[in-house]
Amino acid sequence: MKIENLGTFALIVLLLVSSVSALVPSESAIEAAHTYLHQGEEASIVNRPYLVDGRSYFVVYFHPQTNPSAKNLIIVVDADTGQLVEDETILNKVYSFDYKSSFLQTFITDKKLSFQEIKSAVESGVTSREQASDALDKVESDLSNVDENIANIQSGFSQYTLLVERLKDEVDTGVEAQNFFESEYSNQALEAFVIRYNTTLKALVSTVKAGEDYQKAIINKSNQLTQKGVDQNKFKPGLQTAFSIGMDKFSSRTSLENAFQEFSQITATQTNRQVNDSIQSYLYRKDKIDTDNQVEGVRPNVEEILTQKTTVQECIPVTNLEKMWQNTLAAQSANRFSQVQANVTLLQTELNKIKRELDKCNAQVTPAPKQSDNTNLFIGVILLLIVGYFAWKFYSKKKQGENDGEVTQMQEPQKRNLFGD
C-alpha cells in the first residue's frame, strides 16, 4: 500500500472511530427515558443502536418488573444527542425496525427455518437426489421392454431438482443479506433481509410442493403398474429408491404454507397498526407526564397569589389569573395536552405581570418617618449643665474671696486708730 493510501485509510478509520465514539452511552439513553417510567416498571435497552436513514437511535423498553419479556412502552433516544425522539415519521421507522427485527428473530428461532438450516437440508439431500436420478433412469429402461414409461415422474423430478437449485441460490443470496444486516444494523439492510427471507421461504414452499407432487406421481404410477400386472421387480425397487429426495426435514408442505402466511404478517396492515398504536402509547405517556410536570411547576406561585387574593387585589386584579388556573386544571383533567401547555405559558406570563405590578406597588409605599435619636442631645445638655454648674461655683467662690478681702482692708485702719491713742 502506498504511503498516501495509508494516510487516507488511517483518516477513514479515524473518522469511523470518531463517529462511533460520539454516540452517547446506553446508560445515558436509559436515564433520558427514566422520567417516564411508571411504578412497577423497569427499563432495558437494545444491545446496539439502530441505524435508521443514516442516524443512530437507541431503543429503550419499559416492561413490568415481574415480566421482562413484555413491553409496556418503547422509547426512542437519539444516540447522537441523547434526546428523546418525538417526530412520528422517525418513530414509525424506528418502531418498524424494532418490530420487524424482533419478529424475524423469533420466527426463525421458533420455526427452525434459518438460512443456515435450509441450506444444510438442501446440501444433505444431494446424495439422495443423485441416487433418485440413477434409479429413475434404470426403471425407465426396465419398463421400456413392457411398453410402459415414467415420463410424468421424470418431468416431476426435473422440476423438483430445478427448484432445489433455485432454492440454493435464494439461500446464498439470503445469507449475504443477513450478514450485511448484522454488520450494518440499518433499516435498509433489514428491509433487504426481510425481502430475501420472504423470497427464500416462498421458494422453499414451492420446492417442497414440487417434491410432494413428484412423490405422489411415483405412488400413483406404482399402483397403476401393479394393477396392470407388470412385474414389480422391474419398477418397485427403483421407485422406492427414487422416492427419497433428501428434503425430509421440510416434507410437510401444509406446515410450511402456514409458516409462510404467518411470516407475511411482518408487512401486513395489522402490523402497521400495531406500530402506530405503540407510537401513540409512548406519545400519550410523554405528553401526560410533561404537562403534569408543567402544571406542578407553576402551582406554588399561583396558589400563593390566590391565597393572598385580598391583599394582592389592592394592587392588581387576580381575576384573570384565577380563571386561567381553573381552565388549566380542567384541561389537565380532560388530558387536553396542547391546551394545558398553552395555558401554562399564559399563566407564567400573567404571574410575571402580577409580580411586576406588586413590585411597583411596594416601591410606591412612603416609608414611616424615622424617629430621631435624642440620646446625644440629652447627653450634651447634661454636660453643659455640669460645666455651667462648676463654672458658677468657681465664679461664686472667686467673688466671695474678693469681697472678704475688701472687708479686711476696711477694718484694719480702724484698729490702728483706736489703739494708737
C-alpha positions in Angstrom: 0.0 0.0 0.0 1.3 3.4 -0.9 2.1 6.0 1.8 -0.7 8.4 0.6 -3.2 5.5 0.6 -2.1 4.5 4.1 -2.8 8.1 5.1 -6.2 8.1 3.5 -7.1 4.7 5.1 -6.0 6.0 8.5 -8.1 9.1 8.1 -11.2 7.0 7.2 -10.6 4.7 10.2 -10.2 7.8 12.4 -13.5 9.3 11.1 -15.3 6.0 11.7 -13.9 5.7 15.2 -14.8 9.3 16.0 -18.4 8.8 14.7 -18.8 5.7 16.9 -17.3 7.3 20.0 -19.5 10.4 19.6 -22.6 8.3 20.4 -23.9 8.8 23.9 -23.6 5.8 26.3 -26.5 3.4 26.6 -26.8 4.4 30.3 -27.4 8.0 29.3 -30.2 6.8 27.0 -31.9 4.9 29.8 -31.5 8.0 32.1 -33.1 10.2 29.5 -36.1 7.9 29.3 -36.3 7.3 33.0 -38.6 10.3 33.7 -41.5 8.4 32.0 -41.0 5.2 33.9 -44.1 4.1 35.9 -44.0 2.5 39.3 -43.6 -1.3 39.0 -41.7 -1.0 35.7 -38.1 -1.5 34.8 -36.1 -0.2 31.8 -33.8 -2.2 29.4 -32.1 -1.2 26.2 -31.2 -2.8 22.9 -27.7 -4.3 22.6 -26.7 -1.8 19.9 -28.2 1.3 18.3 -30.4 1.1 15.2 -29.1 2.9 12.2 -32.2 4.5 10.5 -31.7 6.7 7.4 -28.1 7.2 8.4 -28.7 8.2 12.0 -28.3 6.1 15.1 -31.1 5.5 17.7 -31.3 3.6 21.0 -34.5 1.8 21.8 -35.5 1.6 25.5 -38.1 -0.9 26.6 -40.3 -0.4 29.7 -41.5 -3.7 31.0 -43.2 -5.0 34.2 -40.6 -6.0 36.8 -42.3 -9.4 37.0 -42.3 -10.0 33.3 -39.2 -8.7 31.4 -40.4 -10.2 28.1 -43.5 -8.0 28.0 -43.2 -4.4 26.6 -45.4 -1.7 28.2 -43.7 1.1 26.3 -41.0 1.7 23.7 -39.0 4.9 23.8 -36.6 6.1 21.1 -33.5 8.1 22.0 -31.2 9.8 19.5 -27.9 8.2 20.0 -26.0 11.3 18.9 -27.7 13.8 21.2 -29.2 11.7 24.0 -32.6 13.4 23.4 -35.9 11.6 23.2 -37.4 11.4 19.7 -41.0 12.8 19.2 -41.1 13.1 15.4 -43.7 10.5 14.3 -42.0 9.9 11.0 -38.8 8.9 12.6 -40.6 7.0 15.4 -42.5 5.0 12.7 -39.3 3.9 11.1 -37.5 3.0 14.3 -40.6 1.2 15.7 -40.9 -0.7 12.4 -37.2 -1.6 12.6 -37.6 -2.9 16.2 -40.8 -4.8 15.4 -39.5 -6.5 12.2 -36.1 -7.4 13.7 -37.8 -8.9 16.8 -40.4 -10.7 14.7 -37.8 -12.1 12.3 -35.5 -13.4 15.1 -38.4 -15.0 17.0 -39.9 -16.5 13.8 -36.6 -18.0 12.6 -35.8 -19.5 16.0 -39.3 -20.9 16.7 -39.7 -22.4 13.3 -36.1 -23.5 12.9 -36.1 -22.0 9.5 -32.9 -20.0 9.4 -30.9 -19.7 6.1 -28.3 -22.0 7.5 -30.8 -24.7 8.4 -32.4 -24.5 5.0 -29.0 -24.6 3.3 -28.0 -27.6 5.4 -31.1 -29.5 4.5 -30.6 -28.8 0.8 -27.0 -29.8 0.9 -27.6 -33.0 2.9 -30.0 -34.2 0.2 -27.5 -34.1 -2.7 -26.7 -37.8 -2.5 -30.3 -38.8 -2.2 -31.2 -36.8 -5.3 -28.3 -38.3 -7.3 -29.4 -41.8 -6.3 -33.0 -41.0 -7.2 -31.9 -39.8 -10.7 -30.0 -43.0 -11.3 -32.9 -45.2 -10.1 -35.4 -43.4 -12.3 -33.2 -44.0 -15.4 -33.0 -47.7 -14.6 -36.7 -48.0 -14.0 -37.4 -46.2 -17.3 -35.1 -48.6 -19.1 -36.6 -51.7 -17.5 -40.2 -50.6 -18.3 -39.4 -49.8 -21.9 -39.4 -53.6 -22.6 -43.1 -53.8 -21.5 -44.2 -50.7 -23.3 -44.5 -48.6 -20.2 -42.9 -45.2 -19.3 -42.5 -42.9 -16.3 -42.3 -39.7 -18.3 -44.5 -37.8 -15.8 -42.3 -38.9 -12.9 -39.1 -37.8 -14.8 -40.7 -34.5 -15.5 -41.7 -34.0 -11.9 -38.2 -34.9 -10.8 -36.7 -32.4 -13.2 -39.0 -29.7 -12.0 -38.1 -30.5 -8.4 -34.4 -30.5 -8.9 -34.6 -27.2 -10.8 -36.5 -25.6 -7.9 -33.9 -27.1 -5.5 -31.1 -25.3 -7.4 -33.1 -22.0 -7.3 -33.7 -22.5 -3.6 -29.9 -22.9 -3.1 -29.3 -19.6 -4.9 -32.0 -17.9 -2.8 -30.4 -19.2 0.3 -26.9 -18.0 -0.7 -28.3 -14.5 -1.5 -30.2 -14.5 1.8 -27.1 -15.4 3.8 -25.3 -12.4 2.2 -28.3 -10.1 3.1 -28.4 -11.4 6.7 -24.6 -11.0 7.1 -24.8 -7.4 5.8 -27.7 -6.6 8.1 -25.9 -8.0 11.1 -22.8 -5.9 10.3 -24.6 -2.6 9.5 -27.8 -2.9 11.5 -29.6 -0.4 9.4 -33.3 -0.2 8.3 -32.3 -0.5 4.7 -30.3 -3.6 5.4 -33.2 -5.0 7.5 -35.7 -4.5 4.6 -33.3 -6.3 2.3 -33.0 -9.1 4.8 -36.8 -9.4 5.1 -37.3 -9.4 1.3 -34.7 -12.1 0.8 -36.0 -14.2 3.6 -39.6 -13.9 2.3 -38.4 -14.9 -1.2 -36.4 -17.8 0.2 -39.4 -19.0 2.3 -41.6 -18.8 -0.8 -39.1 -20.7 -2.8 -38.9 -23.4 -0.1 -42.7 -23.8 -0.1 -42.6 -24.2 -3.9 -39.8 -26.7 -3.8 -41.4 -28.8 -1.1 -44.7 -28.7 -3.1 -42.9 -29.9 -6.2 -41.3 -32.7 -4.2 -44.6 -33.8 -2.8 -46.1 -33.8 -6.3 -43.2 -35.8 -7.6 -43.6 -38.4 -4.8 -47.4 -38.6 -5.4 -46.6 -39.3 -9.1 -44.4 -42.2 -8.0 -47.1 -43.7 -5.8 -49.8 -43.3 -8.5 -47.5 -44.9 -11.2 -46.6 -47.8 -8.9 -50.2 -48.5 -8.2 -51.0 -48.4 -12.0 -48.2 -50.8 -12.8 -49.3 -53.2 -10.1 -52.9 -53.1 -11.4 -51.7 -53.8 -14.9 -49.8 -56.9 -13.6 -46.3 -55.6 -14.6 -43.5 -57.4 -12.9 -42.8 -55.4 -9.7 -39.1 -56.3 -9.9 -39.0 -54.0 -12.9 -40.1 -50.9 -11.1 -40.8 -51.2 -7.4 -37.2 -51.2 -6.0 -36.2 -48.4 -8.3 -39.2 -46.3 -7.5 -38.7 -46.9 -3.8 -35.1 -45.6 -4.1 -36.3 -42.6 -6.2 -38.9 -41.7 -3.6 -36.3 -40.3 -1.2 -35.2 -36.9 -2.4 -33.4 -35.6 0.7 -35.8 -32.9 2.0 -37.4 -34.9 4.7 -37.0 -32.0 7.2 -39.4 -30.0 5.1 -41.7 -32.8 4.0 -44.9 -31.0 5.2 -46.0 -28.5 2.7 -49.0 -27.5 4.8 -46.9 -26.5 7.8 -44.6 -24.5 5.5 -47.5 -22.8 3.9 -48.9 -21.9 7.3 -45.5 -20.6 8.3 -45.3 -18.5 5.1 -48.7 -17.0 5.9 -47.6 -16.2 9.4 -44.4 -14.5 8.2 -46.4 -12.4 5.8 -47.8 -10.6 8.8 -44.4 -8.8 9.1 -45.6 -6.4 6.4 -49.3 -6.6 7.0 -51.7 -3.7 7.7 -52.3 -5.1 11.1 -48.5 -4.8 11.9 -48.5 -1.2 10.8 -51.5 -0.6 13.1 -49.6 -2.2 16.0 -46.6 0.0 15.3 -48.8 3.1 15.2 -50.5 2.0 18.5 -47.1 1.7 20.1 -46.1 5.2 19.0 -49.4 6.7 20.3 -49.0 5.0 23.6 -45.5 6.4 24.0 -46.5 10.0 23.0 -49.6 9.8 25.3 -47.5 8.9 28.3 -44.8 11.5 27.5 -47.4 14.3 27.0 -49.2 13.3 30.1 -46.2 13.4 32.3 -44.7 16.5 30.7 -47.9 18.5 31.1 -48.4 17.3 34.7 -44.9 18.5 35.5 -45.6 21.9 33.9 -48.7 22.4 35.9 -46.9 21.4 39.1 -44.2 23.9 38.2 -46.5 26.9 38.3 -48.8 25.6 41.0 -46.9 27.1 44.1 -46.8 30.6 42.6 -50.4 30.6 41.5 -51.7 29.3 44.8 -49.5 31.7 46.8 -51.1 34.7 45.0 -54.7 33.3 45.2 -54.3 32.6 49.0 -53.4 36.3 49.4 -56.1 37.4 46.9 -57.5 40.2 49.0 -54.1 41.8 49.6 -52.9 41.4 46.1 -56.0 42.9 44.6 -55.3 46.2 46.4 -52.5 46.5 43.8 -53.7 44.4 40.8 -56.8 42.3 40.0 -56.2 38.5 40.0 -59.5 37.5 38.3 -57.7 36.7 35.0 -55.2 34.5 36.8 -57.9 32.7 38.7 -59.8 32.0 35.5 -56.7 30.8 33.7 -55.8 28.4 36.5 -59.3 26.9 36.5 -59.1 26.4 32.8 -55.7 24.8 33.1 -56.9 22.3 35.7 -59.9 21.5 33.6 -57.8 20.8 30.5 -55.4 18.7 32.6 -58.2 16.6 33.9 -59.5 16.1 30.3 -56.0 15.2 29.0 -56.1 18.1 26.5 -52.3 18.3 26.5 -51.8 21.0 23.9 -54.3 23.3 25.7 -52.6 22.7 29.0 -49.2 23.6 27.5 -50.7 26.8 26.0 -52.4 27.7 29.3 -49.2 27.2 31.4 -47.4 29.6 29.1 -50.2 32.2 29.6 -50.2 31.6 33.3 -46.5 32.2 33.5 -46.9 35.5 31.6 -49.7 36.5 34.0 -47.6 35.6 37.0 -44.7 37.8 35.7 -47.2 40.7 35.1 -48.6 40.4 38.7 -45.1 40.3 40.2 -44.1 43.5 38.3 -47.2 45.3 39.5 -46.6 44.2 43.1 -43.0 45.4 42.9 -44.2 48.8 41.7 -46.8 49.0 44.5 -44.2 48.1 47.1 -41.9 50.8 45.8 -44.6 53.5 46.0 -45.4 53.0 49.7 -44.0 56.0 51.7 -41.7 54.8 54.4 -42.7 55.8 58.0 -40.7 58.8 59.3 -37.7 57.8 61.2 -37.8 58.9 64.8 -34.7 61.0 65.7 -32.4 59.7 68.3 -32.2 62.4 71.2 -29.6 60.5 73.2 -26.7 62.6 72.1 -28.6 65.8 72.5 -29.6 64.8 76.1 -26.0 63.9 77.0 -24.8 67.3 75.5 -27.4 69.2 77.6 -26.3 67.3 80.8 -22.7 68.1 80.1 -23.5 71.8 79.5 -25.4 71.9 82.8 -22.5 70.3 84.7 -19.9 72.6 83.1 -22.2 75.6 83.9 -22.7 74.4 87.5 -18.9 74.2 88.1 -18.3 77.5 86.4 -20.9 79.1 88.6 -19.4 77.5 91.7 -16.0 78.7 90.7 -17.2 82.2 90.0 -19.1 82.4 93.2 -16.1 81.4 95.3 -14.0 83.8 93.5 -16.4 86.6 94.1 -16.8 85.8 97.7 -13.0 85.9 98.1 -12.8 89.3 96.6 -15.5 90.6 99.0 -13.7 89.2 102.0 -10.5 91.0 101.1 -12.2 94.3 100.9 -13.8 93.9 104.3 -10.4 93.2 105.9 -8.8 96.2 104.4 -11.5 98.4 105.8 -11.3 97.1 109.3 -7.5 97.3 109.9 -7.2 101.1 109.9 -9.9 101.4 112.5 -8.0 99.2 114.8 -4.9 101.3 114.5 -6.7 104.5 115.4 -8.2 103.0 118.4 -5.0 101.7 119.9 -2.9 104.4 118.6 -4.2 107.0 121.1 
